[in-house]
Amino acid sequence: KQTLLPLLQEESSSFIFPCKPAVQRPELQYMVIELLKCIPLLLFLLFICGLDHFIFSVLSIIQNHSFIEYSYQTSHHLSVNVMGTSLMAELLRSTIGALNTSFDTDVQTSNLVCLPKPTGMTRQQYLNTFLPLLALALLCVVQVYPFRLRRAIASFYFPKREKTRVLFLYNKLLQQRKNFLYLQRGRLARQARQPPGLGTLLLLRCRQRWPRLSRYLRRRCTLCGTRETPQHQPCPNPECVASYCEWCW
């Protein structure tokens, strides 16, 4: 409708245009909320990975500095010599002589079996841990594009409801346009009664003194704030320093 189109910049920012590839302002709010929900999971994974690395470092220190090796050596020799040739000497040599023993013991052992053998996580394992979270964050960004199809699907199955929605949106925009112009006129009237700021005065003085710098020292639209272009219209009042873009004018 010529009464509404083209939309003003303030109005178009509140709508979602399905053919635009960029994420738009209404979608940005929900996308940021979904991304913020991923932060607790990210902090939990960072805490778990940090705790794992800390435990691995402690066990590695224990493994490297708690190794103890024991060496036990003994030598035992027992020899009973019975002198003489009598019957009693022979009897003692046959009985007590059995006690003669001789052995050497050399035992070496360590606590290697008791020491921990930690294995740290590799980079691939860390990457596999964070990949699902990265995919979740990517889905939070990409989900705005499938959501744009909801209105088209609903309009296909409920065409009468779609006509009612379009009529409601049209009347709502007419009312908002009327209120928008009324509010903006009031805001501009209040702004015009105030003296221009120091920055505005310096900008105007520089533009008057160095005209070549005008393309660098561009003003902004008083309403929407877009940078000055050749299509901008200055206020016809010479005492007013306001400038308007083509749509706002």
URZISUL-V282530 format. One record per pair of residues at least 12 apart in sequence whose ideal C-beta (glycine too) atoms are under 6 Angstrom apart, sorted by sequence separation. I is the first residue (numbers start at 1). J is the second residue. D is the distance in Angstrom with one decimal. If there is no record, write none. Layout:
# URZISUL-V282530
I	J	D
I	J	D
This chain:
# URZISUL-V282530
13	25	5.1
232	245	5.6
203	217	5.7
231	246	4.3
80	96	4.9
233	249	4.1
226	245	5.1
222	242	4.4
79	100	5.2
78	100	5.9
78	101	4.9
221	244	5.6
219	243	4.9
221	245	4.2
224	248	5.7
77	102	4.6
223	248	4.2
76	103	5.5
221	248	5.6
75	104	4.9
74	105	4.2
73	106	5.0
72	107	4.1
71	108	5.0
70	109	4.9
184	223	5.9
69	110	4.1
200	241	6.0
68	111	5.1
196	241	5.6
63	115	5.1
63	116	5.7
62	116	6.0
59	116	4.5
60	118	5.7
59	118	3.9
56	118	5.0
56	120	4.8
41	133	6.0
38	136	5.9
38	137	5.4
35	140	5.3
34	140	3.9
31	144	5.9
27	144	4.3
23	144	5.7
18	148	4.4
4	173	5.4
9	224	4.4
8	247	6.0
